[in-house]
Amino acid sequence: MRTIKKLVFILFCYPLLTLAQQNTTSPYSSFGIGQFQSQGFALNNDLGGIGAALRSNKQLNLLNPASISALTLTSFEVGANGISLFLKDANFEQESFSSTLGYLSLGFPLAQGVGVSAGLLPFSYKGYQLTQNTEWTDGIDSLELNTEFIGSGGLNRAYINLGATVYKGLSIGFTANVIFGTLKEQRDLWFEEPNLINRRDESIYTVNDATLDLGLQYLRTIKGKQLIFGATFSPQSNLTATNQGAIYSYNTVNNYVYIRDTISLDETSSQGLLLPMSYAAGLSLGKENNWFVSGEYEFKEWSQLSLFGEQNLKFQNASQIKLGAWITPNNKDVHHYWKTIQYRMGLNFNTGYLDASELSIGTAQSKLNDLSLSFGMALPLKRSNTIVNIGAQFGKRGTAENNLVEEKYIKFHLAFTFNDKWFTKRKID
């Protein structure tokens, strides 16, 4: 326990340094505001991303704020993520690994049937470096031109949510979010000849504004089993954003860049980022502390995403189908520890928000589908209310045909959930 507490302390002090660091090398993160990150915690990710009809009194569920009303103990959760990414196109293959702090969250009951939680997690990442080589010739002389595209940075999400049971089995909740962070894009046009002038275009987008999510759950007990219907809704949000842009001319000498002139320098500020509307609905059935199964459908109107009024034609509406289940053989078995473990599995199919027909001329495929299978375990620590969550997700997105890129990935996560009683009055002085 001392080792675990030291580890959590380190993770708690480290988040603001690691959370916004680049956590992707996907070329698809070059579009829009980057590659969007899962907004679920360890339990959600192990179950295929479900959350609308997921309800637990020991673990937090950010995907539906109404579920916070089920908390009976104070719950603190911290998680770390890692991803092995395998990229492939018609000519090349590339492998990479990255890791970062996944999230921090704290939740506790305010009263019976009323809970609140707050936390911090990543929202999107940019992380790519693409190079295009072109040769120009007039039949006598030739000149090589290189175009390099570089993207970095990310957006984070800080939130606070409140959930309450308002009638028999009916709970509602809302989540107030602040989306903030900086995204940087750079395009270099440079020549192999050292005496020629090169060009660099830079754009730095800064976002800082609030959004709102809503959720409800209805629980009914039938013959000792819990049947739960859940739904969430996130309205379209227009966020304040700032764009600083610049164009430079420069020379490169011994790998050092020397700026010659600033051709253009401008800054714009407005309601610059339009996030799309989304909704989800799910149904689950389970027996408390024994087993659980759930299915869920989610829709996001990505076609409406825009940055400073420019609607990106490469985005389209996306749907997700999620399936998840867990089982605990016997959570009260004191002789066989493996029977007290919660075993989880999930399946997720996402039609994707990028339109492949816009990315590759002549392709018949319009969607970059993403299919993944996840597994996980919740390991309870003896003589404590601490849970160690470990899991992995195996998936594939896109295709290597038609000048596109196929991504195969393995995502890992490790999270600690600490449960305890807070704000309890002493009965004996």
N, C-alpha and C positions, 0 to 999 in steps of 0.2 A: 504494500500500500504506500510506503514512503517513496518508493521509486516512481509509482504512478503519479503521486501528488507532485513530485518534482517535475515530471514530464509535462503534466498539465500546466504547471506554473510557467514553464518555458514557453509552451504553446500559447498561453494567455498573454504573455508579454511580447510575443513575436508577431501577432497578426497583422498589424498595420504595415509592417515591413514586407510581409510575404503575400498578403492577400491580393494586392494589385499587380504582382509580378506576372510576367508572361507565363501562361500555363498551356500554351498550344503552339504547334508548328504547322497547323493545318492551313493549306493555301486557301481554303474556303473562308477562313477568318478575314480575308481581305474585303469582303462585302459588308455593307451596312456598318453596324457598330461592333462587328466582330462575331466570334462564335459564342452563341448563347450557352450558358452553363445551366446544369440541372439545379433547380431551386429546392430540391428535396434534401433531407438529411439521410443518414445511413439506413434507417429503417425503410424509407421510401425507395431509395436506390436499390436495395436488396430485393424489393418487391416489384421491380419493373417500373418504378416511378409513380405508383398509385398513391393517392392521398385524399381524394374527395370523400371516400367512405371509410377512411382509416381513423380509428379512435383508440387512444391508449392513455392509461393513467400514469404510466411510468416513462414514456418517451414522447418527445415533442414532434409535432407534425405541422410544418409551416405551410403545406400546400392547402390546408383548409383551416382557417382560424377558428371555426366553430369547435374543432376538436380539442382546443385548449381548455374548454369547460370540463373535460374529463379528468384533469390533473388532480391528484390527491396529495402529491408530494412535490416539494421544490425539486426541479430537474435542471441540472447544468450539463450541457453537452458541448464537446469540442471534437472536431474531426479534421483529418488530413487526407488529401487525395493524391494519387499518382496515376499517370497514364503512359502506357507504351503505345506509340503510334507507328503504324506501318503504311507508308505511302507508296503507291505504284501507279505509273501511267504506261503508255505504250513503249517507252524507251528506258525509263529509269525506275529505281526503287530506293527508298530511303527509310531509315528507322530513327526514332528519337524517343527520349523519355524525359518527362518533366513532373514536378511535384510541387505542391503548395499547401498551405493551411486551407482547409475546406470551409469551415464555418465555426462560429462561436454563438451559443444561444443559452439563454436562461429563462425558465418559466416557473411560475408558482401559482397556487390557488389563492384567490382573494377571499373567497367564501365558498360554501358548498355549491357546486355547479357554476362557479365563475372563476376563470383563470386568465392570466396575462403572461406574455413572454416577449422577449426582445433579443435581437442578435445582429450579426454581421456576416455576410457571405458574398462571394463574387457573383456578378451578373453577366458579364461578357468579357471576352479576351480577344485581342488582336496579337498575332504572332506569326509573321510570314516574311520570307525573303525570296523573291522571284526575279530571275534574270532572263532577258530576251536579247539574243545576238542577231544583228542585221548587217549585211554587207552591201555597200553601195559601190557601183562602178559605172564609169562612163565609157567603158571599152578599153581604156588605156590605164587609168589609175583606179585604185580601189580604196575603200575606206570602211573600217569596221566601227559600227555604232552599237553600244551596249545600253540597254534600258533596264534599270533595276528598280523593283518595287519593294519597299520595306514598310512593315506595319508593326506597332508595338502598343503596349498599354492595356487598359481595361477599365470597366465600370464596376463599381461595388454597390451593394444594397444593404442599407441599415433599416431595420424594421422594428415595429412594436405592434403586437396584436392582442386583441381581447376577445374572449369567447364566453358565452353565458347560456345556460339552459333556461329557456323562457316559458316552457310548458312541458307537459309530460313527454319526455323523449325528444323534444324539439330543441335544438341548440342553434344559435346564430353567432356570427363573429365578423370582425373586420380587421384588416391589416393596413396600417399606415407605413409607407415606405419612403425612404430618401435614396434616390439613385444619384451617385456621384462618381467622378473619376475623369481621367484624361486619356484620349486616344490620339495616337500620332501616326500620320501617313507621310511617306517620303517617296518621291520619284526622281531618280538620277538618270540623266542622259549624258554619257561620257564616251570619249573616243580613246582608241589605243594609242594614237599619236600624242606625245606629251605636250606639243606646242598648241594644241587646239583648245578652245574654251568649252568647258562643260556647263551643264545646267542642272540645277536642283530645285524641285518644287516641294514645299513643305506645307502641311496642314495639321494644326493641333486643335482638337475638339475637346472642350471642357463642359461637363454636364453636372448640374446640381439642382435637383428639384424633387417634388414629392408626387407619389401615386397612391392609389387606394385599391384594395382587394376586398371582396365580400364572400362570405361562405355560410352554408347551413348544413345541418345534419339532423336526420330523424332516426332514432333508435327504437326498435320494438323487440321485446323478448318473446320468443315463441318456443315453447317446450324446452326451456333451458338454453336456447341458442339466441344469439344476438343478430338481428337483421338490421342493417344500417343503409340508409340512402343518403348520399351526400352530393352537394353541388357547389361550385364556386363561379364567381364572375369578376372579371377585371375590366373596367371600362377603358376606352381609348384615352390616352394621356398625352398632353402636349407639354413637354418639358423645356425649361430654360437651358439654352446651350450657347457657348461662345466659340467662335472659330477664328483662330489666328493663322493667317496664310502668308507665305513669303516665297519669292522666286530669287534665286541667286545664280550668279555665274562664278565659276571657280576653276582653278587648275590643281592638278595632283602632282606632287613632286615627292618621290621616295615614300609613297603611301600616305603622305600628309596632304590634307585638303587646305588650300589657300583661297579664301573668299576674295573675289575681285570686285564685284559690284552687286548691289541689291537692286534688282530690276523692279520688284514690286513688293510692297508690305502693306497688309490690310488686316482689319479686325472687324468682325460682325458679331452682334449679340441680339438674340431674339428668342421667341418660343421655337427653338430650332429642332428639337427631336420629338417626333410623333411616334409613340409606342402603340401597338395595335391592341384592339379588344380581344379578349379570350374568355372561354368558359369551359367548364368540365363537369361531368356527372358520372357517378359511380354507385355501385351496389356491392355490399359485402355481407357475408354470413360467417359466423364463427361461434366457438364455445370458449368462454373466457379462460385464459391461461392454458388452453389446450390446442386449438387449431383455428385457422382463419383463411378464407379465400375471398378474392375481390376482383372485379372487372371494372374498367373505367374507359370513358371516351373523352378526349380533349380536342378543342378546336382553337386555333389562333389565326387571326386575320392579318398575316404578315404582309399581304399585298398593300396594306395601308401604311407600312413603315416608311418614314421619310426623314431626311436630315436637311434642315434649312430649306424646306419646301421642295426638295428634289426627291421625287418618288422613284425608288429603284426598281426598274423593270425586271431585275433578276430575282425578285422576291414574289412568292405566291402563298396563298393560304395553305395551312398545314393541319393535318389531323393526326392524332395519336390514339392507338389502341393499346391498353395496358392490362396485363394480367399478373396477379401476385398471390402467393400463398405462404403460410408458415405453419409449423407444427412443433409443439413441445411435448415429447413423450410423457414426462411426469415431472412437473416443476417442483414437487415436494419430496422427491426421492433423495434421501440423504446417503445412500450407499452407492449409487451409480450416477456419477457427475454428468456423463454424456446424455442421460435422460432428462436433465434439467436445462439443456441447451435448446434455444429456439433456432430451428433450421428454416431458412428462407429461400425462396426461389421466385423469379419474376421473368416476364417476357414483355418486350416493348417493340411496337412497330410504328415508325414515324414516317409519314409521307415526305417530310422535309420541306423547308421553306425556300430553297434555292431552285430556280427554274433552269433545268439543264439545257432546254432548247435555246435559252438566251446566252448560255455559256459556250456552246459548241454548235457551229453552223451545220445544219443537215441532220442532227440527231433526232431520232424518233422518240427518245425518252424525254419526258417533261419533268420528272421528279427525281431527286436524289434520295431515294429511300434509305432509311436507317433502321436496321433490325438488330436487336441485342437481346442477350440472355444473361441473367444475373443470378448469383448465388451469394448467400451470406449466412452468418451465425451470430447470435447474441449470447455471449459467454458471461454468465453471472459469477461474480466473485463471492466466495463464501464469507459469511459473517459481515456482509455489507450490502447496501442497495446499489452497488456499482455494476454497470453492464459494459462489457467490452464488445464492440461491434466490429466485425471484420467481414469483408466481402469483395467480390470481383464481378466485373461486367465485361462480357465478350461481345463485340459487335462489328458491323460492317456498314459502311456508307458509301454510296456512289459506285462508279464503274470506271475501269481503265480504258474503255472504248470511247471513240469519237472525241479524242483529245481531252478527255476528262481525267480526273484523279480518283483512284479507289483508295479508301481509307479503311484499314482494319485496326481495331484498337482493343486494348485490355486496360480497363480502369480498375484501380485498387482503392480501397478506402479503409481507414482505421479510425474509430471514434470511441470516445469514452462518455458514458452517461452516468452522472452522479445524482442519486436521489436521496433526499433527506427532508426532515420536517423543520420548517422555519415558522417563526411567529407563533409558536405554541406557548401559551401561558402556563407558568408553573402552578401546580396544584398544591405543592407543599413549600412553604417559605423556609 
